[in-house]
């Protein structure tokens, strides 16, 4: 899986550390979510999934770079679940 970081400004050392912390927090949650919704029927390593992490609006969304059949299946559910996960930052 790929995380696209959207910061609205240049990512300095402090912001870079935050990105690393967020990725370590989000990655296991996202993998559990994907396993629960796909039963490994898609790319087995989830490398076809791309996520936009907007640090300004504090949202994690599925990127349009994710294949359309996967976007259609989980986008509404994913958006609701991950909105809650970003509330702590």
Buried (B, 14 or more C-beta within 10 A) or exposed (E): BEBEBEBEEEEEEEBEEBBEEBBEBBBEEBEEBBEEBBEEEBBEEBEBBBBBBBBEEBBBBBBEEBEEEBBEEBEEEBEEBBEEBBEEE
